[in-house]
Amino acid sequence: MSKRLRNAESCADCGVPEPRWASVNRGVLICDECCSVHRSLGRHSSQVRHLTHSLWPPTQLQMVQTLYNNGANSIWEHSLLDPASVVMSGKRKASPQDKLHPNKSEFIRAKYQMLAFVHRMPCRDDDSSTAKDLSKQLHSSVRAANLETCLRLLSLGAQANFFHPEKGNTPLHVAAKAGQVSQAELLAVYGADPGALDSNGKTPIDYAREAGHYDMADRLVEVQYELTDRLAFYLCGRKPDHKSGEHFVVPQMADSSPDLTELAKAAKRKLQSLSNHLFEELAMDVYDEVDRRETDAVWLATQNHSTLVTETTLVPFLPVNPEYSSTRNQGRQKLARFNAHEFATLVIDILSDAKRRQQGNSVCSPKDNVELILKGVAVRHSSDYDSVASDEDTDQELPSSKGDRTKSLDSDLSDGPITMHEYMEVKNALSASEAKIQQLLKANDNLNDELRLMQKKTSKLEKQSSVPESDYDNAFNDSEMEDSGFARRGRLRSGGWLGEGSSIPELDDLEMEADPTLPSTEDVIRKTEQITKNIQELLRAAQDNKHNSFLPCSERIHVAVTEMAALFPKKPRSETVRGSLRLLTASACRLQSECRKAVPLDGCSGPDMQLVTQQVIQCAYDIAKAAKQLVTITTKENTN
């Protein structure tokens, strides 16, 4: 990128000249301050890279530069382009003079996390039909060079891996055949699979080669192995030579002792026992952690340490991804506790097992294509990351002390440093325990039915004095919320909505048969608006760091959720309604518990407010999601 061209550029979020960072999936260039906010959003919202200090595939950098020059920022600021709309809404774009917190950060979160300024499609009853139509438009658009059109479609919900039922292929097949390199780069950023087969059994790589686009075919192979390539490069600074048929580089630790080797063997056995789905999840989580650590290193190397690098601009662990379960988010954040040696061991085992699974081997892969990691690798990374993981020097911990650690789930999520062995045990235990949870849920439902029948006969006189909110309060115990993430997930799934965890006196007079009558759409929308208003107050308090407001806001949300749940029959016929009500009420209970953590206790050290805030936002997201589902369901049912 030429110096002259870069001098004419400005930050897409605040207008500061000469931005040094890029958001790859948004197609914009951003300044250092705005980049610090982008990093806190997580890679699922914004994938950031430094323009000169990060390693870029040339065609990917060209794709981002083309999007920026062609006005991709207008996609994310569509409603702000209309002056009348700005005046009516009272919202404006951030300026260079604005403070980072709360002005710039609030604007950036609204722009990219909430998509508050994106052009909205007209509402339709069937969201899946809308996504299908958008995906078909994307399929047709990638054969041409108009990148911003495809980015706009992706921003509205088009699927990069959409398989066209009539054409029998995906958008990446079309782009590869047409030689549209930048379109292929954009699709890859949004998750397109270069190894996907079309109806003729061919991949996009095959079509690129057949059409004579050999450089593009080579690049698509790199995209196919991007995860393992980046993990290998992180450890040893080398990627495999795909052109020669070498697709994996599996480094080894140069200073492995016999004790550590035995520990590594035990961990490998647990890793190999994971299903392909769980293994892929773990590999993607480790990839995100590698990205966080590498970006941290670039960040620290490029900042003015006297002015910009503060606690508010660092990202000490992976941000919460609302699409993932609480258990997975907690496991992802625990990766930051791994010191350089432990994390390198985990990465090596993932590379080794990825190669084994790719080749279909049933035993550990051979030691070909192996490079030794220099003994200085731990020194190279530990200065940057050990302070993030913990204050303890885990490298000095004796092997015997590791063997003495308890193997319970509580130890996996304790405040001490976590090892790879412990982390893998949690992953494996989660998969094995799902069936048990389902059995317990069924048994619990049967017991609840019997209990309610007994209560109807023996508790008639106590009905008027009971309080409906007690069902929510009893769904969670405050002290229990400090347990492991796995136990928390179990409670979330077993905690029923109104009437399922314990008796609701006002509803016990009803017959036990399923009541098919749903509330009116107007009533549900009115309650949803109240919930949304309270959630917005909570999010504003989070953005302004007003942690003392968390608990009052959560109580107002709890009341609104209780009133909304009371609109619905005790036993709706629709499993979707029951599931949405369970999510709504359980999330409201958990929100209260998380908000109570924001209140400091006398004589106790303060909580990690960044983690508490992320958990609060996650709960609020779940509540909003459940409320939206209930509105959609009642609207559809009442119009039939």
C-alpha atoms as one frame of an Amber mdcrd trajectory, in Angstrom:
protein
   0.000   0.000   0.000   1.555   3.296  -1.078   2.347   6.038   1.405   0.612
   8.616  -0.781  -2.602   6.603  -0.858  -2.607   5.967   2.871  -2.191   9.682
   3.630  -5.605  10.295   2.040  -7.341   7.718   4.229  -9.227   8.288   7.466
 -10.698   6.100  10.191 -14.095   4.703   9.210 -15.438   5.183  12.740 -14.183
   8.581  13.917 -12.423  10.227  10.948  -8.890  10.346  12.372  -6.404  10.521
   9.442  -3.955   7.759   8.510  -5.581   4.702  10.133  -3.144   1.854  10.820
  -5.551  -1.042  11.333  -8.185  -2.809   9.241 -11.355  -4.713  10.087 -11.152
  -7.516   7.545 -14.756  -8.714   7.663 -16.171  -5.175   7.692 -13.984  -3.859
   4.872 -12.948  -0.675   6.700  -9.763   0.959   7.979  -9.651   2.152  11.593
  -7.375   4.112  13.923  -5.602   2.785  17.016  -8.234   4.009  19.478 -11.167
   2.589  17.556  -9.224  -0.635  17.018  -9.045  -1.148  20.783 -12.857  -1.201
  20.869 -13.043  -3.506  17.834 -10.770  -5.979  19.623 -13.043  -6.012  22.659
 -15.989  -7.006  20.436 -14.374 -10.324  19.486 -13.531 -11.853  16.112 -17.174
 -12.795  15.537 -17.902  -9.050  15.253 -14.645  -7.632  13.886 -11.448  -9.312
  12.666  -8.658  -6.739  13.015  -5.172  -6.704  11.491  -2.427  -4.106  11.413
  -1.823  -2.773   7.910   1.966  -3.083   8.082   2.908  -5.221  11.096   0.485
  -8.133  10.584   1.084 -10.833   7.991  -1.376 -10.456   5.128  -2.147 -12.632
   2.131  -1.734 -10.036  -0.667  -5.113 -10.798  -2.231  -6.886 -10.405   1.110
  -5.296  -7.010   1.709  -6.315  -5.968  -1.791  -9.881  -7.077  -1.071 -10.055
  -4.920   2.074  -8.523  -1.928   0.302 -11.011  -2.238  -2.562 -13.968  -2.404
  -0.182 -12.735   0.637   1.750 -12.125   2.700  -1.407 -15.544   1.765  -2.812
 -17.396   2.968   0.274 -18.041  -0.197   2.226 -18.383   1.939   5.346 -21.733
   3.222   4.035 -23.115  -0.304   4.539 -22.553  -0.045   8.283 -23.616   3.639
   8.494 -26.544   3.590   6.045 -29.080   5.406   8.233 -26.501   8.069   9.193
 -26.172   9.147   5.562 -29.634  10.731   5.695 -29.462  14.056   7.608 -33.183
  13.916   8.382 -32.794  10.491   9.939 -29.883  11.726  12.064 -31.936  14.657
  13.345 -34.911  12.436  14.200 -32.900   9.732  15.934 -30.445  12.026  17.672
 -27.614   9.641  16.788 -24.439  10.835  15.119 -21.121   9.503  13.943 -18.176
   9.695  16.340 -15.642  12.486  15.725 -11.863  12.671  16.360 -12.492  14.975
  19.342 -14.810  12.532  21.103 -13.574  10.571  24.097 -12.855   6.901  23.559
 -15.143   5.992  26.460 -18.050   6.297  26.298 -18.514   8.226  23.013 -16.464
   6.295  20.454 -16.908   2.896  22.095 -20.676   3.331  22.330 -20.898   4.309
  18.667 -18.688   1.413  17.512 -20.653  -1.156  19.490 -23.921   0.141  18.069
 -22.462   0.158  14.549 -20.931  -3.322  14.417 -22.366  -5.309  17.330 -25.967
  -4.120  17.203 -25.909  -3.218  13.457 -27.970  -0.185  14.458 -27.329   1.776
  11.248 -27.523  -1.011   8.649 -30.303  -0.828   6.068 -33.025  -3.218   7.181
 -34.977  -5.426   4.806 -38.797  -5.216   4.976 -40.160  -7.529   7.655 -41.427
 -10.889   6.441 -43.157 -13.706   8.232 -40.576 -16.305   7.173 -37.006 -15.268
   7.990 -35.651 -18.397   6.313 -37.186 -17.355   2.991 -35.565 -13.942   3.263
 -32.146 -15.500   3.950 -32.635 -17.880   1.021 -33.480 -15.018  -1.346 -30.458
 -13.035  -0.176 -28.228 -16.079  -0.603 -29.474 -16.589  -4.154 -28.644 -12.951
  -4.916 -25.179 -13.506  -3.474 -24.785 -16.609  -5.636 -25.518 -14.502  -8.731
 -23.418 -11.501  -7.693 -20.057 -13.144  -7.047 -19.426 -13.777 -10.758 -18.865
  -9.982 -11.121 -16.313  -7.740  -9.387 -18.748  -5.649  -7.324 -17.475  -6.468
  -3.822 -19.577  -3.976  -1.911 -22.812  -5.503  -3.262 -21.798  -8.907  -1.926
 -20.720  -7.447   1.418 -24.097  -5.734   1.709 -25.876  -9.036   1.061 -23.702
 -10.809   3.625 -24.445  -8.073   6.161 -28.173  -8.675   5.667 -27.909 -12.409
   6.297 -26.861 -14.090   3.035 -25.023 -17.369   3.655 -21.515 -17.780   2.220
 -21.913 -21.578   2.073 -25.395 -21.509   0.524 -25.944 -24.498  -1.784 -28.111
 -23.383  -4.695 -30.744 -26.106  -5.228 -31.124 -25.407  -8.961 -27.481 -24.638
  -9.800 -26.083 -27.390  -7.608 -23.143 -25.396  -6.217 -22.112 -22.643  -3.781
 -21.141 -18.986  -4.330 -17.472 -19.915  -3.952 -17.771 -22.382  -6.853 -19.127
 -19.522  -9.017 -16.406 -17.062  -7.959 -13.654 -19.630  -8.529 -14.891 -20.511
 -12.007 -15.121 -16.805 -12.911 -11.666 -16.043 -11.503 -13.012 -13.460  -9.044
 -10.180 -13.566  -6.508 -11.441 -10.727  -4.302 -14.922 -12.213  -4.177 -13.418
 -15.533  -3.102 -11.432 -13.740  -0.370 -14.582 -12.040   0.917 -16.536 -15.303
   0.926 -13.683 -17.044   2.750 -13.685 -14.365   5.464 -17.380 -15.120   5.990
 -16.741 -18.851   6.303 -17.022 -20.231   2.763 -15.538 -23.733   2.465 -13.027
 -24.240  -0.398 -13.430 -28.004   0.000 -17.214 -28.033  -0.494 -18.454 -30.363
  -3.233 -20.968 -29.375  -5.883 -23.493 -31.680  -7.531 -20.702 -32.958  -9.818
 -18.415 -33.806  -6.916 -16.005 -30.922  -7.629 -14.612 -28.266  -5.277 -14.019
 -24.555  -5.962 -10.306 -25.423  -6.137 -11.042 -27.832  -8.991 -12.945 -25.195
 -10.961 -10.219 -22.574 -10.467  -7.595 -24.967 -11.870  -9.797 -26.041 -14.780
 -10.341 -22.384 -15.729  -6.591 -21.681 -15.619  -6.704 -19.553 -12.449  -3.756
 -21.365 -10.887  -2.761 -18.639  -8.401  -6.347 -18.498  -7.197  -6.438 -22.292
  -6.827  -3.253 -22.178  -4.727  -4.757 -19.445  -2.551  -7.947 -21.481  -2.001
  -5.808 -24.394  -0.823  -4.201 -22.030   1.702  -7.664 -20.963   2.859  -8.657
 -24.615   3.265  -5.731 -25.194   5.640  -5.756 -21.726   7.209  -6.431 -22.941
  10.747  -3.590 -25.470  10.958  -1.242 -23.229   8.930  -1.654 -20.377  11.387
  -1.197 -22.597  14.426   2.036 -23.994  12.950   3.328 -20.546  11.994   2.598
 -19.263  15.496   4.908 -21.899  16.971   7.749 -22.276  14.486   7.419 -19.445
  11.973   6.905 -21.788   9.001   3.914 -22.930   6.965   3.684 -26.151   4.930
   4.443 -26.078   1.211   1.029 -26.963  -0.169   2.242 -26.929  -3.776   4.517
 -29.873  -3.028   1.745 -31.808  -1.305   2.836 -30.974   2.253  -0.255 -29.841
   4.153   0.800 -30.101   7.806   3.768 -28.952   9.868   3.707 -30.517  13.332
   6.429 -29.035  15.563   7.831 -30.728  18.668   8.994 -29.245  21.942  12.802
 -29.296  22.010  13.038 -29.476  25.812  10.419 -32.153  26.562  11.283 -34.149
  29.678  10.107 -37.764  30.190   7.529 -36.661  32.758   6.041 -34.055  30.450
   5.998 -36.577  27.615   3.901 -38.975  29.703   1.521 -36.138  30.575   1.310
 -35.183  26.917   0.521 -38.784  25.955  -2.365 -38.915  28.415  -3.710 -35.607
  27.085  -3.406 -36.839  23.490  -5.518 -39.869  24.276  -8.284 -37.641  25.597
  -7.955 -35.346  22.590  -8.246 -38.276  20.196 -11.397 -39.501  21.956 -13.281
 -36.292  21.111 -15.875 -36.409  18.369 -15.041 -34.517  15.196 -17.548 -31.821
  16.136 -16.041 -31.166  19.575 -12.525 -31.338  18.153 -13.402 -28.712  15.540
 -14.855 -26.457  18.242 -11.699 -26.780  20.335  -9.458 -26.130  17.320 -11.419
 -22.992  16.402 -11.236 -21.746  19.989  -7.458 -22.233  20.036  -7.230 -20.452
  16.654  -9.067 -17.447  18.151  -6.691 -17.481  21.135  -3.670 -17.530  18.797
  -5.156 -14.537  16.983  -5.650 -12.732  20.300  -2.069 -13.373  21.400  -0.546
 -12.418  18.057  -2.638  -9.253  17.855  -1.630  -8.438  21.439   2.020  -8.671
  20.428   1.488  -6.355  17.443  -0.581  -4.008  19.581   2.057  -3.682  22.290
   4.784  -3.189  19.690   3.013  -0.356  17.864   1.485   1.751  20.645   2.637
   4.854  22.460   2.912   3.223  25.875   2.765   6.508  27.751  -0.636   7.518
  26.396  -2.676   4.773  24.771  -1.922   1.391  26.321  -4.159   1.257  29.379
  -6.324  -1.344  31.043  -9.263  -0.226  28.932  -7.446  -0.905  25.634  -6.125
  -4.389  26.412  -7.982  -7.636  25.746  -6.851 -10.059  28.495  -8.967 -12.978
  27.249 -11.356 -13.862  24.426 -14.563 -11.779  24.499 -17.881 -13.556  24.947
 -19.473 -14.848  21.742 -23.270 -14.809  22.255 -23.691 -17.633  19.742 -21.770
 -20.018  22.031 -22.891 -21.642  25.263 -21.743 -20.276  28.615 -19.600 -23.375
  29.126 -17.786 -22.896  25.844 -17.268 -19.170  26.461 -15.757 -19.881  29.866
 -13.478 -22.527  28.380 -12.348 -20.099  25.672 -11.500 -17.464  28.255  -9.553
 -19.987  30.338  -7.143 -20.396  27.400  -5.589 -17.073  28.433  -4.374 -18.758
  31.628  -2.125 -21.142  29.700   1.498 -20.049  29.870   3.632 -20.210  26.713
   4.798 -23.787  27.333   1.333 -25.166  28.145  -0.286 -23.397  25.211   2.399
 -24.593  22.789   1.813 -28.161  23.961  -1.925 -27.824  23.333  -1.340 -26.357
  19.857   1.057 -29.186  18.928  -1.436 -31.841  20.011  -4.199 -30.191  17.989
  -1.970 -30.040  14.901  -0.980 -33.671  15.347  -4.544 -34.884  15.758  -5.836
 -32.691  12.912  -3.309 -34.389  10.625  -4.329 -37.820  11.908  -8.028 -37.132
  11.347  -7.407 -35.653   7.888  -5.456 -38.713   6.813  -7.918 -41.123   8.407
  -5.300 -42.742  10.640  -6.399 -44.511  13.806  -3.088 -44.001  15.592  -0.872
 -41.033  16.255   0.576 -39.525  13.117   4.243 -40.257  12.255   6.972 -37.790
  13.045   7.625 -36.719   9.465   7.458 -33.028   8.544   8.390 -32.181  12.139
  10.374 -29.176  13.209  11.934 -28.517  16.600  10.729 -25.417  18.387  13.674
 -23.400  19.636  13.985 -23.384  23.380  13.585 -19.631  23.305   9.974 -19.861
  22.163   8.720 -19.884  25.735  10.859 -16.867  26.553   9.645 -15.118  23.415
   5.966 -15.403  24.374   5.945 -15.613  28.157   6.835 -11.959  28.710   3.746
 -10.947  26.764   1.251 -13.473  28.070   2.201 -14.862  31.472   1.030 -11.699
  33.194  -2.331 -12.149  31.478  -2.700 -15.751  32.534  -1.924 -15.366  36.246
   0.550 -13.921  38.721   1.936 -17.353  39.551   5.000 -18.773  37.840   3.458
 -21.961  36.486   6.707 -22.970  34.804   8.191 -23.645  38.250   5.405 -25.994
  39.281   6.716 -29.499  39.931   5.272 -32.380  37.905   4.246 -34.099  41.124
   2.127 -31.148  42.144   0.314 -31.314  38.810  -0.430 -34.961  39.429  -1.878
 -34.150  42.838  -4.451 -31.760  41.417  -8.042 -32.805  41.860  -9.686 -33.875
  38.653 -13.125 -32.573  39.514 -14.870 -30.080  37.283 -14.535 -27.458  39.989
 -10.750 -27.623  39.685 -10.995 -27.070  35.948 -12.601 -23.714  36.521 -10.720
 -22.662  39.632  -8.783 -19.435  39.973  -5.407 -21.175  39.605  -3.561 -21.804
  36.336  -5.235 -24.435  34.206  -3.352 -27.093  32.298  -4.166 -28.617  28.952
  -4.906 -31.942  30.646  -7.573 -30.374  32.836  -9.091 -28.413  29.976  -9.458
 -31.521  27.858 -11.161 -33.360  30.725 -13.865 -30.670  30.859 -14.450 -30.914
  27.094 -14.694 -34.688  27.238 -16.926 -34.714  30.311 -19.326 -32.239  28.724
 -20.051 -34.532  25.807 -20.527 -37.591  28.043 -22.839 -35.771  30.449 -25.391
 -34.468  27.940 -27.288 -37.771  27.915 -27.409 -37.833  31.720 -28.797 -34.305
  31.783 -31.580 -35.260  29.405 -32.495 -38.277  31.550 -32.550 -36.150  34.674
 -34.712 -33.543  32.971 -37.296 -36.195  32.037 -37.295 -37.629  35.540 -37.596
 -34.129  36.990 -40.627 -33.369  34.793 -42.381 -36.521  35.996 -41.710 -35.666
  39.628 -42.951 -32.110  39.097 -46.233 -33.407  37.661 -46.757 -35.676  40.653
 -45.873 -32.878  43.046 -48.368 -30.493  41.505 -51.149 -33.077  41.772 -50.405
 -33.490  45.490 -50.240 -29.744  46.020 -53.643 -29.274  44.437 -55.153 -31.543
  47.080 -53.249 -30.309  50.145 -52.408 -26.617  49.578 -55.725 -25.018  48.586
 -55.662 -22.630  51.537 -52.171 -21.330  50.768 -52.779 -20.307  47.181 -53.640
 -16.684  47.767 -50.585 -15.972  49.942 -47.953 -17.331  47.553 -45.870 -14.995
  45.387 -45.335 -15.886  41.716 -41.847 -14.476  41.696 -40.691 -17.193  44.047
 -40.411 -19.572  41.131 -37.790 -17.413  39.557 -35.914 -16.798  42.768 -35.759
 -20.516  43.521 -34.533 -21.416  40.068 -31.004 -20.425  41.085 -29.132 -20.244
  44.347 -26.687 -17.356  44.589 -23.961 -19.418  46.176 -24.381 -22.117  43.549
 -23.630 -19.648  40.786 -19.990 -19.772  41.809 -19.814 -23.430  40.783 -18.283
 -24.719  37.589 -19.547 -23.619  34.187 -20.655 -27.192  33.502 -22.852 -27.259
  36.593 -24.216 -23.857  35.676 -25.216 -25.128  32.251 -27.011 -28.033  33.867
 -29.040 -25.690  36.009 -29.892 -23.476  33.090 -31.307 -26.407  31.193 -33.187
 -27.897  34.161 -34.569 -24.631  35.547 -38.143 -24.527  34.265 -40.253 -21.579
  33.269 -43.329 -20.591  35.189 -44.949 -23.644  36.736 -42.303 -26.211  35.780
 -39.862 -25.868  38.673 -42.468 -25.562  41.424 -46.119 -24.749  41.890 -47.617
 -21.397  40.912 -50.718 -20.999  43.100 -52.602 -18.738  40.708 -52.204 -21.356
  37.958 -52.922 -24.491  40.002 -56.674 -24.021  39.616 -56.323 -24.719  35.906
 -56.841 -28.154  34.439 -53.651 -30.063  33.721 -54.468 -30.538  30.058 -52.481
 -28.432  27.623 -54.056 -25.013  27.055 -53.843 -24.140  23.351 -54.764 -20.483
  23.873 -51.868 -18.076  23.394 -52.005 -14.423  24.466 -52.767 -11.698  21.967
 -49.925 -10.396  19.853 -50.508  -6.862  21.175 -50.035  -7.956  24.805 -46.837
  -9.851  24.000 -45.419  -6.937  22.006 -46.247  -4.517  24.829 -44.432  -6.656
  27.395 -41.517  -7.187  25.002 -41.152  -3.441  24.547 -40.965  -3.054  28.327
 -38.290  -5.766  28.534 -36.359  -4.159  25.678 -36.491  -0.745  27.336 -35.107
  -2.191  30.573 -32.376  -4.074  28.693 -31.352  -0.848  26.956 -31.005   0.834
  30.356 -28.824  -2.056  31.507 -26.613  -1.872  28.402 -26.193   1.886  28.820
 -25.102   1.295  32.416 -22.599  -1.294  31.165 -21.212   1.077  28.531 -20.878
   3.861  31.103 -19.294   1.497  33.667 -22.124   2.241  36.120 -21.913  -1.126
  37.810 -24.039  -0.028  40.772 -26.988   0.222  38.367 -26.751  -3.422  37.325
 -28.841  -4.877  40.146 -31.748  -2.359  39.962 -31.876  -2.820  36.180 -31.889
  -6.607  36.514 -34.749  -6.435  39.012 -36.837  -4.358  36.609 -36.077  -6.839
  33.828 -37.049  -9.697  36.170 -40.419  -8.100  36.904 -41.090  -7.494  33.202
 -40.147 -11.089  32.358 -42.441 -12.404  35.114 -45.347 -10.389  33.747 -44.691
 -11.585  30.200 -44.425 -15.252  31.208 -47.708 -14.961  33.107 -49.481 -14.116
  29.827 -48.916 -17.635  28.508 -50.840 -20.793  29.423 -49.316 -23.122  31.945
 -48.784 -25.977  29.501 -48.667 -24.691  25.917 -48.847 -27.351  23.260 -45.910
 -25.943  21.297 -42.495 -27.162  22.383 -41.060 -23.995  20.813 -43.142 -21.849
  23.165 -42.079 -23.919  26.165 -38.431 -23.689  25.154 -38.607 -19.916  24.662
 -40.300 -19.448  28.037 -37.647 -21.577  29.735 -34.872 -19.525  28.117 -36.623
 -16.258  29.029 -37.142 -16.991  32.732 -33.890 -18.882  33.306 -31.883 -16.062
  31.700 -33.674 -13.491  33.877 -32.750 -15.457  37.003 -29.159 -15.811  35.906
 -29.011 -12.107  35.049 -29.998 -11.220  38.604 -27.337 -13.519  40.003 -24.638
 -12.087  37.706 -25.647  -8.522  38.596 -25.380  -9.310  42.309 -21.714 -10.092
  41.694 -21.210  -6.441  40.734 -22.017  -5.438  44.324 -18.731  -5.645  46.314
 -18.853  -7.556  49.585 -17.225  -6.241  52.749 -13.807  -7.736  53.323 -13.678
  -9.396  49.907 -11.679  -8.458  46.867 -13.708  -6.902  44.092 -14.966  -9.069
  41.216 -13.526  -9.037  37.704 -15.907  -6.400  36.372 -14.992  -6.970  32.744
 -15.962 -10.640  33.014 -19.102  -9.795  35.015 -20.116  -7.218  32.402 -19.669
  -9.716  29.578 -21.784 -12.296  31.398 -24.476  -9.666  32.060 -24.562  -8.770
  28.360 -24.808 -12.470  27.481 -27.830 -12.900  29.774 -29.482  -9.778  28.358
 -28.935 -11.125  24.848 -30.599 -14.441  25.786 -33.596 -12.615  27.258 -34.006
 -10.448  24.157 -33.663 -13.504  21.912 -36.352 -15.426  23.824 -38.719 -12.443
  23.822 -38.298 -12.042  20.057 -39.073 -15.734  19.557 -42.287 -15.415  21.571
 -43.393 -12.376  19.555 -42.746 -14.231  16.305 -44.625 -17.329  17.471 -47.695
 -15.495  18.782 -47.869 -13.296  15.682 -47.810 -16.348  13.429 -50.327 -18.328
  15.502 -52.780 -15.463  15.898 -52.811 -14.703  12.181 -53.559 -18.302  11.180
